[in-house]
Amino acid sequence: MKLSRAFFRFWVREDRSEAVADVDEWRRWIRKYAILEAARRILNRHGLEGLTVDAVAREAGITKATVYAYFAGRDELLFETVRYVMKRFRYGWLRAVRRGRTTRQKLLRAFGYYLHHVEANRSVFEVLYRGLLFTTEASRSACKALIHGELNHYHGLLKELVAQGIAEGWLRSVPPDEAAFFVLHVLHGAVMRRIHGGVDLSVRDHARTLLSFCLRGLMRPSVRPAPGPRVSVQEGQR
């Protein structure tokens, strides 16, 4: 993944309430970014077994001492890598959804980006779903809190989209909160199937299938939205 200035600022702003004050601090954030990107690449190529401080230092083109200047050890590096990937996920998901013209397109993009990003970072999400891989109770607790916080963000976005569909009159008047949880469970199940069971469908076709499945239970029986222009899920993946 290339460094996006917009994402970089989003990431820094998420981790800090105030602005970065000087050039040296910006350099520290860029170095931290390089370390986390190197760890993400190693996880995706070689899995958890390949993630060592030596490997990360080689991948990032820095010394082990520099890695230890930012992270106390492997557990902290692993946790921060997972958190960093989740930040990238939320930023990309919001960006993909904003590009949709209609509520239905926004939902399709949300589904497509969700599937694409998890598949592209499969090893990272396997670590995320198996919090027991962390060696300390503090790391496991932090991982659970991270999952809970991120799911709240995704739930909030889906809740807004369902509420828009209801206001537009093509979704049934269901509690948006419950509907958003239903959609999240469908997406989570689809991701588990792609990771562990294998799916022949492309991300684009799988996203359309899941959207159709979810809307079958939420859409008003007598109302069908206009098809509108075809949406390329790939646009939301960039």
C-alpha positions as CSV (number, residue, x, y, z in Angstrom):
1,M,0.0,0.0,0.0
2,K,1.3,3.5,-0.9
3,L,1.3,6.2,1.7
4,S,-1.7,8.4,1.3
5,R,-1.3,11.8,2.8
6,A,-5.0,12.0,3.6
7,F,-4.9,8.6,5.4
8,F,-1.7,9.6,7.2
9,R,-3.3,12.7,8.6
10,F,-6.4,10.7,9.5
11,W,-4.2,8.2,11.4
12,V,-2.2,10.9,13.2
13,R,-5.4,12.8,14.1
14,E,-7.0,9.6,15.4
15,D,-4.1,8.8,17.7
16,R,-3.6,12.4,18.9
17,S,-6.2,15.0,19.9
18,E,-3.8,18.0,19.1
19,A,-1.9,18.8,16.0
20,V,1.7,17.6,15.5
21,A,3.9,20.5,16.5
22,D,7.2,20.2,14.7
23,V,9.1,18.6,11.9
24,D,10.9,16.1,14.2
25,E,7.6,14.8,15.5
26,W,6.3,14.4,11.9
27,R,9.5,12.4,11.2
28,R,8.8,10.1,14.1
29,W,5.3,9.4,12.8
30,I,6.6,8.7,9.4
31,R,9.2,6.3,10.8
32,K,6.5,4.6,12.9
33,Y,4.4,4.3,9.8
34,A,7.3,2.6,8.0
35,I,7.8,0.1,10.8
36,L,4.0,-0.8,10.9
37,E,3.8,-1.1,7.2
38,A,6.8,-3.5,7.2
39,A,5.2,-5.5,9.9
40,R,1.9,-5.7,8.0
41,R,3.7,-6.9,4.8
42,I,5.6,-9.6,6.8
43,L,2.4,-10.8,8.5
44,N,0.6,-11.1,5.1
45,R,3.5,-12.9,3.4
46,H,4.8,-15.1,6.2
47,G,2.2,-15.2,8.9
48,L,2.7,-14.8,12.6
49,E,5.7,-17.0,12.7
50,G,7.6,-14.7,10.4
51,L,7.0,-11.6,12.4
52,T,10.2,-10.9,14.3
53,V,11.9,-7.7,15.2
54,D,14.9,-8.7,13.0
55,A,12.5,-9.3,10.0
56,V,10.7,-6.0,10.5
57,A,14.0,-4.1,10.8
58,R,15.2,-5.6,7.5
59,E,11.9,-5.0,5.7
60,A,11.8,-1.3,6.8
61,G,15.6,-0.8,6.1
62,I,16.3,0.3,9.7
63,T,18.1,-1.2,12.7
64,K,16.6,-3.3,15.5
65,A,17.5,-0.5,17.9
66,T,15.2,1.8,16.0
67,V,12.3,-0.6,16.2
68,Y,12.8,-1.0,19.9
69,A,12.8,2.8,20.2
70,Y,9.2,2.8,19.1
71,F,7.9,-0.6,20.4
72,A,8.8,-2.3,23.7
73,G,8.7,-5.8,22.1
74,R,7.0,-8.2,19.7
75,D,3.6,-8.1,21.5
76,E,3.4,-4.4,21.4
77,L,4.5,-4.3,17.7
78,L,1.9,-7.0,16.8
79,F,-0.9,-5.1,18.6
80,E,0.0,-1.8,17.1
81,T,0.2,-3.4,13.6
82,V,-3.3,-4.8,14.0
83,R,-4.6,-1.4,15.3
84,Y,-2.9,0.4,12.3
85,V,-4.5,-2.0,9.8
86,M,-7.9,-1.4,11.4
87,K,-7.4,2.3,11.1
88,R,-6.6,1.9,7.4
89,F,-9.7,-0.3,7.1
90,R,-12.0,2.4,8.7
91,Y,-10.5,5.2,6.6
92,G,-10.8,3.2,3.3
93,W,-14.3,2.0,4.2
94,L,-15.5,5.6,4.8
95,R,-13.9,6.7,1.6
96,A,-15.4,3.9,-0.4
97,V,-18.9,4.6,1.0
98,R,-18.7,8.3,0.3
99,R,-18.2,7.6,-3.4
100,G,-21.5,5.9,-3.7
101,R,-24.3,7.9,-5.4
102,T,-27.2,6.2,-3.8
103,T,-27.8,4.5,-0.5
104,R,-27.8,1.1,-2.2
105,Q,-24.5,1.9,-3.9
106,K,-23.1,3.0,-0.6
107,L,-24.1,-0.3,0.9
108,L,-22.6,-2.3,-2.0
109,R,-19.3,-0.4,-1.6
110,A,-19.3,-1.0,2.1
111,F,-19.7,-4.8,1.5
112,G,-17.1,-4.8,-1.2
113,Y,-14.5,-2.9,0.7
114,Y,-15.0,-5.0,3.8
115,L,-14.4,-8.2,1.9
116,H,-11.5,-6.9,-0.1
117,H,-9.6,-5.4,2.8
118,V,-9.9,-8.4,5.1
119,E,-8.8,-10.7,2.3
120,A,-5.9,-8.5,1.4
121,N,-4.8,-8.5,5.1
122,R,-5.8,-12.0,5.9
123,S,-3.0,-12.9,8.3
124,V,-3.6,-9.6,10.3
125,F,-7.2,-10.4,10.7
126,E,-6.5,-14.0,11.7
127,V,-4.5,-12.5,14.5
128,L,-7.3,-10.1,15.3
129,Y,-9.9,-12.8,15.5
130,R,-7.6,-15.0,17.6
131,G,-6.7,-12.7,20.5
132,L,-5.2,-15.6,22.4
133,L,-2.1,-15.4,20.1
134,F,-1.0,-12.4,22.2
135,T,1.3,-13.6,25.0
136,T,0.0,-11.3,27.8
137,E,-3.4,-10.8,29.3
138,A,-3.0,-7.0,28.9
139,S,-2.5,-7.5,25.2
140,R,-5.5,-9.8,24.9
141,S,-7.7,-7.4,26.8
142,A,-6.5,-4.5,24.6
143,C,-7.2,-6.5,21.5
144,K,-10.8,-7.2,22.7
145,A,-11.3,-3.5,23.4
146,L,-9.9,-2.7,20.0
147,I,-12.4,-5.0,18.3
148,H,-15.3,-3.7,20.3
149,G,-14.4,-0.1,19.4
150,E,-14.0,-0.7,15.7
151,L,-17.2,-2.7,15.5
152,N,-19.0,0.3,17.0
153,H,-17.7,2.5,14.2
154,Y,-18.8,0.0,11.5
155,H,-22.2,-0.5,13.2
156,G,-22.7,3.3,13.3
157,L,-22.0,3.7,9.6
158,L,-24.3,0.8,8.7
159,K,-27.0,2.2,11.0
160,E,-26.9,5.5,9.1
161,L,-27.2,3.8,5.8
162,V,-30.2,1.7,6.9
163,A,-31.9,4.8,8.3
164,Q,-31.4,6.5,5.0
165,G,-32.9,3.6,3.1
166,I,-35.9,3.7,5.5
167,A,-36.3,7.5,5.0
168,E,-36.2,7.0,1.2
169,G,-39.0,4.5,1.5
170,W,-37.4,1.4,-0.1
171,L,-36.4,-0.3,3.2
172,R,-39.0,-1.6,5.7
173,S,-39.4,0.4,8.9
174,V,-37.2,-1.8,11.0
175,P,-35.0,-0.7,14.0
176,P,-31.8,0.6,12.2
177,D,-29.8,-0.5,15.2
178,E,-30.9,-4.1,14.9
179,A,-30.6,-4.1,11.1
180,A,-27.0,-2.8,11.3
181,F,-26.1,-5.7,13.7
182,F,-27.7,-8.2,11.3
183,V,-25.7,-6.8,8.4
184,L,-22.5,-6.9,10.4
185,H,-23.0,-10.5,11.4
186,V,-23.6,-11.4,7.7
187,L,-20.3,-9.7,6.7
188,H,-18.4,-11.3,9.6
189,G,-19.7,-14.8,8.5
190,A,-18.7,-14.1,4.9
191,V,-15.2,-13.0,5.9
192,M,-14.8,-16.2,8.0
193,R,-15.9,-18.3,5.0
194,R,-13.4,-16.5,2.7
195,I,-10.5,-16.9,5.2
196,H,-11.1,-20.5,6.3
197,G,-13.4,-22.2,3.8
198,G,-12.5,-20.6,0.5
199,V,-15.0,-18.9,-1.9
200,D,-15.0,-19.2,-5.6
201,L,-16.8,-15.9,-6.1
202,S,-14.8,-12.7,-6.8
203,V,-15.0,-10.0,-4.1
204,R,-17.3,-8.0,-6.4
205,D,-19.8,-10.9,-7.0
206,H,-19.6,-11.9,-3.4
207,A,-20.5,-8.4,-2.3
208,R,-23.5,-8.3,-4.6
209,T,-24.7,-11.7,-3.4
210,L,-24.4,-10.6,0.3
211,L,-26.2,-7.3,-0.4
212,S,-29.0,-9.1,-2.1
213,F,-29.3,-11.5,0.8
214,C,-29.4,-8.7,3.4
215,L,-31.9,-6.6,1.4
216,R,-34.2,-9.6,0.9
217,G,-35.0,-9.3,4.6
218,L,-35.0,-5.5,4.9
219,M,-36.6,-4.3,1.6
220,R,-40.3,-3.4,1.3
221,P,-42.0,-6.2,-0.7
222,S,-43.7,-3.8,-3.2
223,V,-40.7,-1.4,-3.6
224,R,-37.6,-2.0,-5.8
225,P,-35.0,0.7,-6.2
226,A,-34.0,1.8,-9.7
227,P,-30.9,-0.1,-10.8
228,G,-28.9,3.1,-11.5
229,P,-25.4,3.0,-13.0
230,R,-23.2,-0.1,-12.4
231,V,-20.8,0.3,-9.5
232,S,-17.3,-1.0,-9.6
233,V,-16.3,-2.2,-6.2
234,Q,-12.7,-1.9,-7.3
235,E,-12.9,1.9,-7.2
236,G,-13.5,1.7,-3.5
237,Q,-10.5,-0.5,-2.9
238,R,-7.9,2.0,-4.1
